[in-house]
Amino acid sequence: MKFTQLPVATAILCALFPQISFAEQTADVEAKLEKIEIVGIRQNRISEGATGLALEIDETPQSISVISAEQLKNYSAFNINDALRLAPGINVEEWETNRTNYTSRGFEIKNTQIDGVGLPNDWGIVTGAMEAYGYEKIEVIRGANGLLTGVGNASGTLNYVRKRPKNENGGEIGVSVGSWDFKRLQADYSLLLTESGSW
């Protein structure tokens, strides 16, 4: 009986054929993959100045007003004094030089925060005409805020929320002039540190 190698070779090819086919299919699938880019924008942050919790303003169990960056721009509120005049129930008293006193509910506001972090302010607010351009919004929390500021104050708390970087390169430049020798130059630019825009 004569032995031929043809059946053996055929069996080996049949055993290898699915793997070769699978490798070719994998190569085709890898070649067909497309780049997926997810683009999104940062939503407006909720107010955490009253409770420190991620609650919407209408869910916060306290009287709170927010002066947004859009309001600051629309009303030309260049400094903190002008901005707080937009909040209902806040009385802004400017004294000699640049001293300022804020009152609410008949009491002086002595509690101030920047990004929710309390600042020591034993002598009241004497910030004067502090620039408002660097803030994204200003939160006015009325009444005692004992949850975050200890005993609290019957008048309220001011929380200045600073601007945050954006997820794209860009910025703005503005110039303002007015009466009484008023001059103002402002600039804001956001630069991506990584290609993906993550920070």
C-alpha atoms as a printed R data frame, in Angstrom:
    type eleno elety resid chain resno       x       y      z
1   ATOM     1    CA   MET     A     1   0.000   0.000  0.000
2   ATOM     2    CA   LYS     A     2   1.341   3.315 -1.060
3   ATOM     3    CA   PHE     A     3   1.098   6.154  1.521
4   ATOM     4    CA   THR     A     4   0.454   9.679  0.208
5   ATOM     5    CA   GLN     A     5   0.944  12.940  2.075
6   ATOM     6    CA   LEU     A     6  -1.991  14.674  0.435
7   ATOM     7    CA   PRO     A     7  -4.599  13.808  3.110
8   ATOM     8    CA   VAL     A     8  -2.214  14.817  5.897
9   ATOM     9    CA   ALA     A     9  -1.471  18.167  4.228
10  ATOM    10    CA   THR     A    10  -5.177  18.732  3.672
11  ATOM    11    CA   ALA     A    11  -5.931  18.055  7.344
12  ATOM    12    CA   ILE     A    12  -3.214  20.483  8.480
13  ATOM    13    CA   LEU     A    13  -4.514  23.209  6.142
14  ATOM    14    CA   CYS     A    14  -8.060  22.702  7.388
15  ATOM    15    CA   ALA     A    15  -6.875  23.022 10.974
16  ATOM    16    CA   LEU     A    16  -4.975  26.249 10.230
17  ATOM    17    CA   PHE     A    17  -7.574  27.794  7.911
18  ATOM    18    CA   PRO     A    18  -9.937  29.097 10.650
19  ATOM    19    CA   GLN     A    19  -7.027  30.807 12.428
20  ATOM    20    CA   ILE     A    20  -5.852  32.451  9.212
21  ATOM    21    CA   SER     A    21  -9.387  33.545  8.464
22  ATOM    22    CA   PHE     A    22  -9.824  34.881 12.013
23  ATOM    23    CA   ALA     A    23  -6.585  36.845 11.780
24  ATOM    24    CA   GLU     A    24  -7.705  38.403  8.514
25  ATOM    25    CA   GLN     A    25 -11.074  39.345 10.006
26  ATOM    26    CA   THR     A    26  -9.374  40.928 13.005
27  ATOM    27    CA   ALA     A    27  -7.144  42.946 10.725
28  ATOM    28    CA   ASP     A    28 -10.208  44.113  8.781
29  ATOM    29    CA   VAL     A    29 -12.031  45.113 11.985
30  ATOM    30    CA   GLU     A    30  -9.022  47.030 13.282
31  ATOM    31    CA   ALA     A    31  -8.711  48.847  9.980
32  ATOM    32    CA   LYS     A    32 -12.384  49.887 10.106
33  ATOM    33    CA   LEU     A    33 -12.282  51.426 13.600
34  ATOM    34    CA   GLU     A    34 -12.983  55.129 13.613
35  ATOM    35    CA   LYS     A    35 -11.719  57.743 15.992
36  ATOM    36    CA   ILE     A    36 -14.431  58.754 18.431
37  ATOM    37    CA   GLU     A    37 -14.162  62.208 19.938
38  ATOM    38    CA   ILE     A    38 -16.429  63.200 22.798
39  ATOM    39    CA   VAL     A    39 -17.027  66.911 23.101
40  ATOM    40    CA   GLY     A    40 -18.923  68.506 25.934
41  ATOM    41    CA   ILE     A    41 -19.277  71.776 27.781
42  ATOM    42    CA   ARG     A    42 -19.158  72.429 31.484
43  ATOM    43    CA   GLN     A    43 -22.596  73.088 32.836
44  ATOM    44    CA   ASN     A    44 -23.272  75.865 35.274
45  ATOM    45    CA   ARG     A    45 -22.183  74.824 38.702
46  ATOM    46    CA   ILE     A    46 -24.774  74.611 41.376
47  ATOM    47    CA   SER     A    47 -24.551  76.694 44.520
48  ATOM    48    CA   GLU     A    48 -22.764  74.919 47.362
49  ATOM    49    CA   GLY     A    49 -22.133  77.989 49.500
50  ATOM    50    CA   ALA     A    50 -25.159  77.513 51.750
51  ATOM    51    CA   THR     A    51 -24.879  73.840 52.664
52  ATOM    52    CA   GLY     A    52 -21.750  72.469 51.011
53  ATOM    53    CA   LEU     A    53 -23.989  69.899 49.313
54  ATOM    54    CA   ALA     A    54 -24.631  69.470 45.597
55  ATOM    55    CA   LEU     A    55 -28.111  71.008 45.676
56  ATOM    56    CA   GLU     A    56 -29.888  73.209 43.174
57  ATOM    57    CA   ILE     A    57 -30.801  76.656 44.448
58  ATOM    58    CA   ASP     A    58 -34.512  75.809 44.612
59  ATOM    59    CA   GLU     A    59 -33.665  72.701 46.692
60  ATOM    60    CA   THR     A    60 -31.514  74.607 49.196
61  ATOM    61    CA   PRO     A    61 -33.333  75.066 52.527
62  ATOM    62    CA   GLN     A    62 -32.166  78.658 52.892
63  ATOM    63    CA   SER     A    63 -32.735  82.021 51.242
64  ATOM    64    CA   ILE     A    64 -30.011  82.475 48.627
65  ATOM    65    CA   SER     A    65 -29.460  84.788 45.661
66  ATOM    66    CA   VAL     A    66 -26.864  84.354 42.925
67  ATOM    67    CA   ILE     A    67 -25.412  87.211 40.886
68  ATOM    68    CA   SER     A    68 -24.127  85.561 37.713
69  ATOM    69    CA   ALA     A    69 -21.300  86.665 35.409
70  ATOM    70    CA   GLU     A    70 -23.922  87.515 32.784
71  ATOM    71    CA   GLN     A    71 -25.658  89.888 35.203
72  ATOM    72    CA   LEU     A    72 -22.334  91.481 36.123
73  ATOM    73    CA   LYS     A    73 -21.667  92.116 32.438
74  ATOM    74    CA   ASN     A    74 -25.184  93.303 31.528
75  ATOM    75    CA   TYR     A    75 -25.371  95.791 34.404
76  ATOM    76    CA   SER     A    76 -21.731  96.944 34.098
77  ATOM    77    CA   ALA     A    77 -21.098  95.931 37.689
78  ATOM    78    CA   PHE     A    78 -17.344  96.383 37.618
79  ATOM    79    CA   ASN     A    79 -16.750  96.067 41.352
80  ATOM    80    CA   ILE     A    80 -18.189  94.137 44.267
81  ATOM    81    CA   ASN     A    81 -20.143  97.123 45.547
82  ATOM    82    CA   ASP     A    82 -22.007  97.499 42.245
83  ATOM    83    CA   ALA     A    83 -22.587  93.744 42.091
84  ATOM    84    CA   LEU     A    84 -24.084  93.511 45.576
85  ATOM    85    CA   ARG     A    85 -26.434  96.388 44.802
86  ATOM    86    CA   LEU     A    86 -28.091  93.953 42.365
87  ATOM    87    CA   ALA     A    87 -28.961  91.527 45.180
88  ATOM    88    CA   PRO     A    88 -32.321  92.162 46.861
89  ATOM    89    CA   GLY     A    89 -32.193  92.985 50.556
90  ATOM    90    CA   ILE     A    90 -28.501  93.976 50.644
91  ATOM    91    CA   ASN     A    91 -27.586  97.502 51.703
92  ATOM    92    CA   VAL     A    92 -24.189  98.758 50.489
93  ATOM    93    CA   GLU     A    93 -22.733 101.636 52.522
94  ATOM    94    CA   GLU     A    94 -19.552 103.293 51.259
95  ATOM    95    CA   TRP     A    95 -17.576 105.273 53.795
96  ATOM    96    CA   GLU     A    96 -14.644 107.623 53.464
97  ATOM    97    CA   THR     A    97 -11.690 106.414 51.377
98  ATOM    98    CA   ASN     A    98 -12.578 102.929 50.131
99  ATOM    99    CA   ARG     A    99 -14.206 101.313 53.145
100 ATOM   100    CA   THR     A   100 -17.501  99.513 52.602
101 ATOM   101    CA   ASN     A   101 -20.112  98.080 54.916
102 ATOM   102    CA   TYR     A   102 -22.725  95.532 53.814
103 ATOM   103    CA   THR     A   103 -25.880  94.934 55.840
104 ATOM   104    CA   SER     A   104 -28.766  92.509 55.500
105 ATOM   105    CA   ARG     A   105 -31.819  92.036 57.699
106 ATOM   106    CA   GLY     A   106 -30.622  94.922 59.843
107 ATOM   107    CA   PHE     A   107 -27.267  93.347 60.706
108 ATOM   108    CA   GLU     A   108 -23.780  93.782 59.310
109 ATOM   109    CA   ILE     A   109 -22.558  90.956 57.077
110 ATOM   110    CA   LYS     A   110 -19.309  89.683 58.572
111 ATOM   111    CA   ASN     A   111 -19.113  86.189 57.091
112 ATOM   112    CA   THR     A   112 -17.295  86.026 53.758
113 ATOM   113    CA   GLN     A   113 -16.111  83.061 51.717
114 ATOM   114    CA   ILE     A   114 -14.094  82.510 48.550
115 ATOM   115    CA   ASP     A   115 -15.103  79.293 46.773
116 ATOM   116    CA   GLY     A   116 -16.840  78.177 49.956
117 ATOM   117    CA   VAL     A   117 -13.782  78.629 52.194
118 ATOM   118    CA   GLY     A   118 -14.379  81.033 55.063
119 ATOM   119    CA   LEU     A   119 -12.178  84.078 55.573
120 ATOM   120    CA   PRO     A   120 -11.373  85.676 58.923
121 ATOM   121    CA   ASN     A   121 -13.143  89.009 59.049
122 ATOM   122    CA   ASP     A   122 -13.373  90.298 62.616
123 ATOM   123    CA   TRP     A   123 -13.717  93.933 61.615
124 ATOM   124    CA   GLY     A   124 -16.469  93.555 59.062
125 ATOM   125    CA   ILE     A   125 -16.041  93.965 55.331
126 ATOM   126    CA   VAL     A   126 -13.629  96.710 54.364
127 ATOM   127    CA   THR     A   127 -12.841  95.498 50.873
128 ATOM   128    CA   GLY     A   128 -13.998  98.695 49.202
129 ATOM   129    CA   ALA     A   129 -14.291  98.711 45.442
130 ATOM   130    CA   MET     A   130 -12.799  95.266 44.899
131 ATOM   131    CA   GLU     A   131 -12.733  94.173 41.239
132 ATOM   132    CA   ALA     A   132 -15.507  91.735 40.234
133 ATOM   133    CA   TYR     A   133 -14.061  90.564 36.911
134 ATOM   134    CA   GLY     A   134 -12.271  87.553 38.382
135 ATOM   135    CA   TYR     A   135 -15.470  86.029 39.766
136 ATOM   136    CA   GLU     A   136 -17.842  83.676 37.994
137 ATOM   137    CA   LYS     A   137 -20.666  84.503 40.373
138 ATOM   138    CA   ILE     A   138 -21.394  85.928 43.794
139 ATOM   139    CA   GLU     A   139 -23.690  84.069 46.170
140 ATOM   140    CA   VAL     A   140 -25.630  85.918 48.852
141 ATOM   141    CA   ILE     A   141 -26.787  83.533 51.590
142 ATOM   142    CA   ARG     A   142 -29.250  85.166 53.957
143 ATOM   143    CA   GLY     A   143 -29.565  84.304 57.618
144 ATOM   144    CA   ALA     A   144 -27.382  82.254 59.918
145 ATOM   145    CA   ASN     A   145 -25.354  79.605 58.133
146 ATOM   146    CA   GLY     A   146 -24.331  77.514 61.111
147 ATOM   147    CA   LEU     A   147 -23.754  74.338 59.102
148 ATOM   148    CA   LEU     A   148 -20.590  75.717 57.490
149 ATOM   149    CA   THR     A   149 -19.645  78.836 59.427
150 ATOM   150    CA   GLY     A   150 -20.071  77.801 63.047
151 ATOM   151    CA   VAL     A   151 -22.564  79.885 64.983
152 ATOM   152    CA   GLY     A   152 -23.219  82.032 61.925
153 ATOM   153    CA   ASN     A   153 -24.543  85.532 61.682
154 ATOM   154    CA   ALA     A   154 -28.143  86.700 61.524
155 ATOM   155    CA   SER     A   155 -27.371  88.867 58.498
156 ATOM   156    CA   GLY     A   156 -25.903  86.366 56.051
157 ATOM   157    CA   THR     A   157 -22.811  85.178 54.195
158 ATOM   158    CA   LEU     A   158 -21.172  86.328 50.956
159 ATOM   159    CA   ASN     A   159 -19.519  83.634 48.833
160 ATOM   160    CA   TYR     A   160 -17.306  84.802 45.955
161 ATOM   161    CA   VAL     A   161 -16.916  82.022 43.353
162 ATOM   162    CA   ARG     A   162 -13.831  82.487 41.166
163 ATOM   163    CA   LYS     A   163 -13.714  81.763 37.449
164 ATOM   164    CA   ARG     A   164 -12.612  78.318 36.300
165 ATOM   165    CA   PRO     A   165 -10.631  77.370 33.190
166 ATOM   166    CA   LYS     A   166 -12.560  76.367 30.090
167 ATOM   167    CA   ASN     A   167 -12.096  73.250 27.976
168 ATOM   168    CA   GLU     A   168 -10.883  75.202 24.962
169 ATOM   169    CA   ASN     A   169  -8.299  77.826 24.114
170 ATOM   170    CA   GLY     A   170  -9.673  81.335 24.025
171 ATOM   171    CA   GLY     A   171 -10.374  84.442 25.988
172 ATOM   172    CA   GLU     A   172 -11.490  88.038 25.851
173 ATOM   173    CA   ILE     A   173 -10.119  91.532 26.189
174 ATOM   174    CA   GLY     A   174 -12.184  94.551 27.174
175 ATOM   175    CA   VAL     A   175 -11.620  98.266 27.565
176 ATOM   176    CA   SER     A   176 -14.020 100.628 29.343
177 ATOM   177    CA   VAL     A   177 -13.838 104.397 29.752
178 ATOM   178    CA   GLY     A   178 -16.245 106.786 31.385
179 ATOM   179    CA   SER     A   179 -16.788 109.997 33.274
180 ATOM   180    CA   TRP     A   180 -14.799 111.032 36.342
181 ATOM   181    CA   ASP     A   181 -11.617 109.765 34.694
182 ATOM   182    CA   PHE     A   182 -12.862 106.161 34.733
183 ATOM   183    CA   LYS     A   183 -10.593 103.732 32.868
184 ATOM   184    CA   ARG     A   184 -10.673  99.960 32.916
185 ATOM   185    CA   LEU     A   185  -8.724  97.285 31.050
186 ATOM   186    CA   GLN     A   186  -9.602  93.627 31.484
187 ATOM   187    CA   ALA     A   187  -8.223  90.437 29.959
188 ATOM   188    CA   ASP     A   188  -9.035  86.786 30.448
189 ATOM   189    CA   TYR     A   189  -7.470  83.850 28.582
190 ATOM   190    CA   SER     A   190  -7.834  80.107 29.035
191 ATOM   191    CA   LEU     A   191  -5.098  77.824 27.673
192 ATOM   192    CA   LEU     A   192  -5.316  74.042 27.438
193 ATOM   193    CA   LEU     A   193  -2.484  72.312 29.279
194 ATOM   194    CA   THR     A   194  -3.153  68.917 27.687
195 ATOM   195    CA   GLU     A   195  -4.254  67.917 24.200
196 ATOM   196    CA   SER     A   196  -7.421  66.294 25.521
197 ATOM   197    CA   GLY     A   197  -8.358  69.369 27.545
198 ATOM   198    CA   SER     A   198  -8.533  67.452 30.829
199 ATOM   199    CA   TRP     A   199  -7.329  69.175 33.999
